[in-house]
Amino acid sequence: MRWKKHSAEEITAKLERIAKALKRGVSLESAAEMEGICESTYFRWRSLYGSLSPVQVKRYKELELENARLRRLLEEFDPQQALAS
C-alpha cells in the first residue's frame, strides 16, 4: 500500500464529510473507509484539525512557514539570540 501525504485542506474536507456521514447514521468504520482512511487516522486527524475550518488550517500553515522563515533570519542575524528563544 502506498502512503499518501494529505494536505491540511484535504484532511479538513475529509473530516467534514465523515462528520456529515455520521450524522446520517453511517458507522464510523464505513465513513472512514469511504474516505480511504482507517479509524485511527480519523481520530489522529480529528485531534489535530477537528475544530478548524479549511480556511483556518490554511492560515495556520502560512503562519508556521512565516515563523520558520523568521527564525532562520534571526539565527543569521544573531546566533546567540536564536539559542535563547
N, CA, C and O atoms as a Tinker XYZ file with bonds, in Angstrom:
   340  protein
     1  N      0.842000   -1.178000    0.000000    73     2
     2  CA     0.000000    0.000000    0.000000    64     1     3
     3  C      0.888000    1.241000    0.000000    63     2     4     5
     4  O      1.845000    1.322000    0.769000    81     3
     5  N      0.578000    2.184000   -0.841000    73     3     6
     6  CA     1.344000    3.422000   -0.935000    64     5     7
     7  C      0.814000    4.431000    0.059000    63     6     8     9
     8  O     -0.394000    4.531000    0.278000    81     7
     9  N      1.722000    5.177000    0.659000    73     7    10
    10  CA     1.359000    6.221000    1.595000    64     9    11
    11  C      1.116000    7.504000    0.834000    63    10    12    13
    12  O      1.850000    7.827000   -0.100000    81    11
    13  N      0.103000    8.229000    1.223000    73    11    14
    14  CA    -0.203000    9.485000    0.586000    64    13    15
    15  C     -0.128000   10.594000    1.617000    63    14    16    17
    16  O     -0.664000   10.471000    2.718000    81    15
    17  N      0.528000   11.655000    1.259000    73    15    18
    18  CA     0.613000   12.820000    2.123000    64    17    19
    19  C     -0.568000   13.727000    1.793000    63    18    20    21
    20  O     -0.622000   14.317000    0.713000    81    19
    21  N     -1.498000   13.836000    2.709000    73    19    22
    22  CA    -2.677000   14.671000    2.507000    64    21    23
    23  C     -2.371000   16.099000    2.934000    63    22    24    25
    24  O     -1.671000   16.333000    3.920000    81    23
    25  N     -2.900000   17.035000    2.187000    73    23    26
    26  CA    -2.749000   18.431000    2.585000    64    25    27
    27  C     -3.732000   18.712000    3.722000    63    26    28    29
    28  O     -4.690000   17.967000    3.928000    81    27
    29  N     -3.484000   19.781000    4.443000    73    27    30
    30  CA    -4.358000   20.144000    5.555000    64    29    31
    31  C     -5.778000   20.414000    5.067000    63    30    32    33
    32  O     -6.747000   20.089000    5.754000    81    31
    33  N     -5.900000   21.003000    3.889000    73    31    34
    34  CA    -7.227000   21.279000    3.338000    64    33    35
    35  C     -7.962000   19.984000    3.005000    63    34    36    37
    36  O     -9.165000   19.873000    3.238000    81    35
    37  N     -7.237000   18.999000    2.460000    73    35    38
    38  CA    -7.851000   17.705000    2.166000    64    37    39
    39  C     -8.306000   17.016000    3.450000    63    38    40    41
    40  O     -9.376000   16.409000    3.495000    81    39
    41  N     -7.490000   17.115000    4.479000    73    39    42
    42  CA    -7.823000   16.477000    5.750000    64    41    43
    43  C     -9.087000   17.076000    6.338000    63    42    44    45
    44  O     -9.979000   16.340000    6.760000    81    43
    45  N     -9.180000   18.403000    6.374000    73    43    46
    46  CA   -10.372000   19.026000    6.948000    64    45    47
    47  C    -11.609000   18.732000    6.112000    63    46    48    49
    48  O    -12.701000   18.571000    6.657000    81    47
    49  N    -11.451000   18.661000    4.803000    73    47    50
    50  CA   -12.589000   18.322000    3.949000    64    49    51
    51  C    -13.058000   16.893000    4.227000    63    50    52    53
    52  O    -14.260000   16.639000    4.306000    81    51
    53  N    -12.118000   15.963000    4.376000    73    51    54
    54  CA   -12.488000   14.582000    4.684000    64    53    55
    55  C    -13.156000   14.489000    6.051000    63    54    56    57
    56  O    -14.129000   13.753000    6.216000    81    55
    57  N    -12.643000   15.230000    7.033000    73    55    58
    58  CA   -13.256000   15.225000    8.355000    64    57    59
    59  C    -14.690000   15.751000    8.304000    63    58    60    61
    60  O    -15.571000   15.226000    8.985000    81    59
    61  N    -14.920000   16.775000    7.507000    73    59    62
    62  CA   -16.278000   17.316000    7.364000    64    61    63
    63  C    -17.208000   16.298000    6.714000    63    62    64    65
    64  O    -18.347000   16.129000    7.150000    81    63
    65  N    -16.727000   15.615000    5.667000    73    63    66
    66  CA   -17.560000   14.607000    5.005000    64    65    67
    67  C    -17.866000   13.443000    5.939000    63    66    68    69
    68  O    -18.977000   12.912000    5.924000    81    67
    69  N    -16.892000   13.043000    6.749000    73    67    70
    70  CA   -17.133000   11.963000    7.702000    64    69    71
    71  C    -18.142000   12.400000    8.753000    63    70    72    73
    72  O    -19.017000   11.620000    9.131000    81    71
    73  N    -18.033000   13.642000    9.232000    73    71    74
    74  CA   -18.983000   14.157000   10.225000    64    73    75
    75  C    -20.400000   14.152000    9.666000    63    74    76    77
    76  O    -21.342000   13.797000   10.375000    81    75
    77  N    -20.562000   14.539000    8.407000    73    75    78
    78  CA   -21.884000   14.529000    7.778000    64    77    79
    79  C    -22.409000   13.114000    7.653000    63    78    80    81
    80  O    -23.595000   12.874000    7.880000    81    79
    81  N    -21.545000   12.167000    7.296000    73    79    82
    82  CA   -21.958000   10.772000    7.178000    64    81    83
    83  C    -22.374000   10.218000    8.541000    63    82    84    85
    84  O    -23.342000    9.463000    8.633000    81    83
    85  N    -21.653000   10.586000    9.591000    73    83    86
    86  CA   -22.003000   10.125000   10.932000    64    85    87
    87  C    -23.360000   10.664000   11.362000    63    86    88    89
    88  O    -24.117000    9.972000   12.042000    81    87
    89  N    -23.675000   11.900000   10.967000    73    87    90
    90  CA   -24.985000   12.475000   11.293000    64    89    91
    91  C    -26.110000   11.750000   10.569000    63    90    92    93
    92  O    -27.234000   11.678000   11.067000    81    91
    93  N    -25.802000   11.212000    9.385000    73    91    94
    94  CA   -26.801000   10.446000    8.631000    64    93    95
    95  C    -26.982000    9.042000    9.185000    63    94    96    97
    96  O    -27.882000    8.316000    8.761000    81    95
    97  N    -26.126000    8.652000   10.138000    73    95    98
    98  CA   -26.276000    7.343000   10.756000    64    97    99
    99  C    -25.323000    6.286000   10.235000    63    98   100   101
   100  O    -25.449000    5.112000   10.586000    81    99
   101  N    -24.378000    6.680000    9.410000    73    99   102
   102  CA   -23.378000    5.744000    8.900000    64   101   103
   103  C    -22.379000    5.464000   10.016000    63   102   104   105
   104  O    -22.036000    6.361000   10.786000    81   103
   105  N    -21.915000    4.228000   10.105000    73   103   106
   106  CA   -20.934000    3.905000   11.146000    64   105   107
   107  C    -19.604000    4.590000   10.840000    63   106   108   109
   108  O    -19.304000    4.912000    9.690000    81   107
   109  N    -18.823000    4.801000   11.883000    73   107   110
   110  CA   -17.524000    5.440000   11.717000    64   109   111
   111  C    -16.621000    4.606000   10.818000    63   110   112   113
   112  O    -15.908000    5.147000    9.973000    81   111
   113  N    -16.651000    3.310000   10.998000    73   111   114
   114  CA   -15.820000    2.429000   10.184000    64   113   115
   115  C    -16.144000    2.584000    8.696000    63   114   116   117
   116  O    -15.239000    2.677000    7.868000    81   115
   117  N    -17.437000    2.610000    8.361000    73   115   118
   118  CA   -17.849000    2.769000    6.963000    64   117   119
   119  C    -17.519000    4.151000    6.418000    63   118   120   121
   120  O    -17.060000    4.286000    5.284000    81   119
   121  N    -17.754000    5.177000    7.230000    73   119   122
   122  CA   -17.491000    6.547000    6.783000    64   121   123
   123  C    -16.006000    6.754000    6.529000    63   122   124   125
   124  O    -15.627000    7.370000    5.533000    81   123
   125  N    -15.164000    6.248000    7.418000    73   123   126
   126  CA   -13.725000    6.388000    7.231000    64   125   127
   127  C    -13.270000    5.597000    6.008000    63   126   128   129
   128  O    -12.420000    6.060000    5.247000    81   127
   129  N    -13.824000    4.430000    5.823000    73   127   130
   130  CA   -13.465000    3.607000    4.663000    64   129   131
   131  C    -13.862000    4.290000    3.357000    63   130   132   133
   132  O    -13.135000    4.196000    2.368000    81   131
   133  N    -15.002000    4.974000    3.340000    73   131   134
   134  CA   -15.430000    5.700000    2.145000    64   133   135
   135  C    -14.432000    6.801000    1.783000    63   134   136   137
   136  O    -14.261000    7.132000    0.610000    81   135
   137  N    -13.777000    7.362000    2.798000    73   135   138
   138  CA   -12.783000    8.420000    2.562000    64   137   139
   139  C    -11.385000    7.856000    2.334000    63   138   140   141
   140  O    -10.449000    8.604000    2.053000    81   139
   141  N    -11.247000    6.549000    2.455000    73   139   142
   142  CA    -9.954000    5.920000    2.187000    64   141   143
   143  C     -8.965000    5.999000    3.328000    63   142   144   145
   144  O     -7.754000    5.971000    3.110000    81   143
   145  N     -9.477000    6.100000    4.554000    73   143   146
   146  CA    -8.601000    6.143000    5.728000    64   145   147
   147  C     -9.095000    5.125000    6.751000    63   146   148   149
   148  O    -10.200000    4.598000    6.625000    81   147
   149  N     -8.275000    4.852000    7.760000    73   147   150
   150  CA    -8.704000    3.954000    8.827000    64   149   151
   151  C     -9.187000    4.788000   10.020000    63   150   152   153
   152  O     -9.001000    6.004000   10.065000    81   151
   153  N     -9.800000    4.114000   10.967000    73   151   154
   154  CA   -10.356000    4.817000   12.120000    64   153   155
   155  C     -9.282000    5.525000   12.939000    63   154   156   157
   156  O     -9.506000    6.633000   13.428000    81   155
   157  N     -8.135000    4.903000   13.091000    73   155   158
   158  CA    -7.076000    5.535000   13.883000    64   157   159
   159  C     -6.599000    6.830000   13.226000    63   158   160   161
   160  O     -6.286000    7.802000   13.915000    81   159
   161  N     -6.545000    6.839000   11.900000    73   159   162
   162  CA    -6.176000    8.063000   11.182000    64   161   163
   163  C     -7.231000    9.139000   11.409000    63   162   164   165
   164  O     -6.904000   10.309000   11.607000    81   163
   165  N     -8.500000    8.732000   11.378000    73   163   166
   166  CA    -9.583000    9.683000   11.630000    64   165   167
   167  C     -9.423000   10.344000   13.006000    63   166   168   169
   168  O     -9.526000   11.566000   13.122000    81   167
   169  N     -9.171000    9.544000   14.042000    73   167   170
   170  CA    -9.046000   10.095000   15.387000    64   169   171
   171  C     -7.810000   10.981000   15.519000    63   170   172   173
   172  O     -7.854000   12.005000   16.202000    81   171
   173  N     -6.709000   10.597000   14.872000    73   171   174
   174  CA    -5.496000   11.417000   14.910000    64   173   175
   175  C     -5.742000   12.754000   14.217000    63   174   176   177
   176  O     -5.388000   13.807000   14.747000    81   175
   177  N     -6.351000   12.709000   13.030000    73   175   178
   178  CA    -6.651000   13.943000   12.298000    64   177   179
   179  C     -7.623000   14.817000   13.077000    63   178   180   181
   180  O     -7.470000   16.038000   13.127000    81   179
   181  N     -8.624000   14.185000   13.683000    73   179   182
   182  CA    -9.621000   14.953000   14.420000    64   181   183
   183  C     -8.987000   15.673000   15.600000    63   182   184   185
   184  O     -9.368000   16.799000   15.922000    81   183
   185  N     -8.017000   15.027000   16.249000    73   183   186
   186  CA    -7.355000   15.689000   17.377000    64   185   187
   187  C     -6.499000   16.865000   16.911000    63   186   188   189
   188  O     -6.336000   17.839000   17.647000    81   187
   189  N     -5.956000   16.787000   15.704000    73   187   190
   190  CA    -5.117000   17.861000   15.176000    64   189   191
   191  C     -5.927000   18.973000   14.520000    63   190   192   193
   192  O     -5.656000   20.152000   14.747000    81   191
   193  N     -6.918000   18.609000   13.710000    73   191   194
   194  CA    -7.622000   19.582000   12.867000    64   193   195
   195  C     -9.118000   19.670000   13.129000    63   194   196   197
   196  O     -9.816000   20.403000   12.428000    81   195
   197  N     -9.622000   18.953000   14.104000    73   195   198
   198  CA   -11.061000   18.822000   14.298000    64   197   199
   199  C    -11.837000   20.111000   14.420000    63   198   200   201
   200  O    -12.936000   20.221000   13.876000    81   199
   201  N    -11.297000   21.086000   15.117000    73   199   202
   202  CA   -12.065000   22.305000   15.363000    64   201   203
   203  C    -11.771000   23.412000   14.349000    63   202   204   205
   204  O    -12.304000   24.515000   14.470000    81   203
   205  N    -10.937000   23.132000   13.363000    73   203   206
   206  CA   -10.551000   24.163000   12.403000    64   205   207
   207  C    -11.282000   23.998000   11.073000    63   206   208   209
   208  O    -11.558000   22.882000   10.632000    81   207
   209  N    -11.585000   25.120000   10.453000    73   207   210
   210  CA   -12.149000   25.089000    9.107000    64   209   211
   211  C    -10.984000   25.045000    8.110000    63   210   212   213
   212  O     -9.850000   25.344000    8.484000    81   211
   213  N    -11.242000   24.681000    6.856000    73   211   214
   214  CA   -10.160000   24.661000    5.866000    64   213   215
   215  C     -9.438000   25.996000    5.736000    63   214   216   217
   216  O     -8.225000   26.018000    5.529000    81   215
   217  N    -10.153000   27.105000    5.853000    73   215   218
   218  CA    -9.535000   28.430000    5.750000    64   217   219
   219  C     -8.603000   28.666000    6.939000    63   218   220   221
   220  O     -7.506000   29.199000    6.771000    81   219
   221  N     -9.032000   28.273000    8.129000    73   219   222
   222  CA    -8.198000   28.438000    9.312000    64   221   223
   223  C     -6.940000   27.585000    9.224000    63   222   224   225
   224  O     -5.863000   28.017000    9.636000    81   223
   225  N     -7.073000   26.375000    8.689000    73   223   226
   226  CA    -5.916000   25.491000    8.548000    64   225   227
   227  C     -4.906000   26.092000    7.585000    63   226   228   229
   228  O     -3.700000   26.054000    7.830000    81   227
   229  N     -5.404000   26.645000    6.492000    73   227   230
   230  CA    -4.506000   27.267000    5.515000    64   229   231
   231  C     -3.752000   28.432000    6.159000    63   230   232   233
   232  O     -2.547000   28.576000    5.956000    81   231
   233  N     -4.440000   29.247000    6.919000    73   231   234
   234  CA    -3.807000   30.383000    7.592000    64   233   235
   235  C     -2.790000   29.900000    8.630000    63   234   236   237
   236  O     -1.715000   30.483000    8.771000    81   235
   237  N     -3.132000   28.842000    9.349000    73   235   238
   238  CA    -2.236000   28.258000   10.343000    64   237   239
   239  C     -0.946000   27.781000    9.693000    63   238   240   241
   240  O      0.139000   28.019000   10.225000    81   239
   241  N     -1.047000   27.113000    8.556000    73   239   242
   242  CA     0.135000   26.631000    7.842000    64   241   243
   243  C      0.983000   27.799000    7.342000    63   242   244   245
   244  O      2.212000   27.745000    7.399000    81   243
   245  N      0.330000   28.851000    6.853000    73   243   246
   246  CA     1.062000   30.032000    6.401000    64   245   247
   247  C      1.837000   30.662000    7.562000    63   246   248   249
   248  O      2.978000   31.089000    7.390000    81   247
   249  N      1.220000   30.718000    8.735000    73   247   250
   250  CA     1.898000   31.284000    9.901000    64   249   251
   251  C      3.078000   30.421000   10.337000    63   250   252   253
   252  O      4.110000   30.950000   10.750000    81   251
   253  N      2.937000   29.111000   10.251000    73   251   254
   254  CA     4.049000   28.225000   10.591000    64   253   255
   255  C      5.241000   28.465000    9.660000    63   254   256   257
   256  O      6.385000   28.521000   10.113000    81   255
   257  N      4.973000   28.606000    8.369000    73   255   258
   258  CA     6.043000   28.866000    7.411000    64   257   259
   259  C      6.704000   30.215000    7.679000    63   258   260   261
   260  O      7.927000   30.335000    7.611000    81   259
   261  N      5.902000   31.220000    7.980000    73   259   262
   262  CA     6.433000   32.544000    8.274000    64   261   263
   263  C      7.304000   32.516000    9.536000    63   262   264   265
   264  O      8.366000   33.138000    9.571000    81   263
   265  N      6.860000   31.803000   10.562000    73   263   266
   266  CA     7.657000   31.689000   11.790000    64   265   267
   267  C      8.985000   31.001000   11.519000    63   266   268   269
   268  O     10.013000   31.417000   12.052000    81   267
   269  N      8.982000   29.965000   10.706000    73   267   270
   270  CA    10.227000   29.269000   10.374000    64   269   271
   271  C     11.180000   30.203000    9.632000    63   270   272   273
   272  O     12.382000   30.214000    9.894000    81   271
   273  N     10.634000   30.980000    8.710000    73   271   274
   274  CA    11.458000   31.931000    7.963000    64   273   275
   275  C     12.057000   32.977000    8.898000    63   274   276   277
   276  O     13.237000   33.309000    8.787000    81   275
   277  N     11.254000   33.489000    9.807000    73   275   278
   278  CA    11.734000   34.497000   10.744000    64   277   279
   279  C     12.792000   33.929000   11.696000    63   278   280   281
   280  O     13.750000   34.621000   12.041000    81   279
   281  N     12.621000   32.688000   12.115000    73   279   282
   282  CA    13.633000   32.063000   12.977000    64   281   283
   283  C     14.972000   31.940000   12.256000    63   282   284   285
   284  O     16.028000   32.180000   12.841000    81   283
   285  N     14.915000   31.557000   10.963000    73   283   286
   286  CA    16.157000   31.464000   10.181000    64   285   287
   287  C     16.828000   32.835000   10.062000    63   286   288   289
   288  O     18.046000   32.943000   10.201000    81   287
   289  N     16.043000   33.871000    9.807000    73   287   290
   290  CA    16.603000   35.227000    9.714000    64   289   291
   291  C     17.220000   35.662000   11.037000    63   290   292   293
   292  O     18.293000   36.265000   11.064000    81   291
   293  N     16.540000   35.354000   12.121000    73   291   294
   294  CA    17.069000   35.704000   13.435000    64   293   295
   295  C     18.376000   34.981000   13.704000    63   294   296   297
   296  O     19.318000   35.568000   14.239000    81   295
   297  N     18.435000   33.729000   13.342000    73   295   298
   298  CA    19.655000   32.954000   13.545000    64   297   299
   299  C     20.810000   33.512000   12.719000    63   298   300   301
   300  O     21.945000   33.549000   13.193000    81   299
   301  N     20.536000   33.942000   11.502000    73   299   302
   302  CA    21.577000   34.543000   10.663000    64   301   303
   303  C     22.047000   35.877000   11.250000    63   302   304   305
   304  O     23.232000   36.205000   11.202000    81   303
   305  N     21.115000   36.627000   11.794000    73   303   306
   306  CA    21.435000   37.948000   12.342000    64   305   307
   307  C     22.208000   37.837000   13.646000    63   306   308   309
   308  O     23.241000   38.485000   13.816000    81   307
   309  N     21.712000   37.019000   14.568000    73   307   310
   310  CA    22.343000   36.895000   15.874000    64   309   311
   311  C     22.175000   35.457000   16.373000    63   310   312   313
   312  O     21.160000   35.141000   16.993000    81   311
   313  N     23.144000   34.589000   16.117000    73   311   314
   314  CA    23.035000   33.176000   16.514000    64   313   315
   315  C     22.838000   32.986000   18.018000    63   314   316   317
   316  O     22.130000   32.061000   18.417000    81   315
   317  N     23.427000   33.813000   18.857000    73   315   318
   318  CA    23.259000   33.675000   20.307000    64   317   319
   319  C     21.839000   33.972000   20.740000    63   318   320   321
   320  O     21.317000   33.318000   21.643000    81   319
   321  N     21.201000   34.956000   20.104000    73   319   322
   322  CA    19.812000   35.289000   20.424000    64   321   323
   323  C     18.890000   34.147000   20.038000    63   322   324   325
   324  O     17.928000   33.861000   20.751000    81   323
   325  N     19.169000   33.494000   18.924000    73   323   326
   326  CA    18.327000   32.387000   18.455000    64   325   327
   327  C     18.373000   31.227000   19.445000    63   326   328   329
   328  O     17.370000   30.537000   19.633000    81   327
   329  N     19.510000   31.006000   20.072000    73   327   330
   330  CA    19.640000   29.927000   21.043000    64   329   331
   331  C     18.827000   30.213000   22.304000    63   330   332   333
   332  O     18.342000   29.285000   22.952000    81   331
   333  N     18.678000   31.465000   22.647000    73   331   334
   334  CA    17.968000   31.843000   23.859000    64   333   335
   335  C     16.456000   31.635000   23.738000    63   334   336   337
   336  O     15.778000   31.443000   24.747000    81   335
   337  N     15.931000   31.671000   22.526000    73   335   338
   338  CA    14.480000   31.543000   22.377000    64   337   339
   339  C     14.025000   30.135000   22.195000    63   338   340
   340  O     12.828000   29.886000   22.058000    81   339
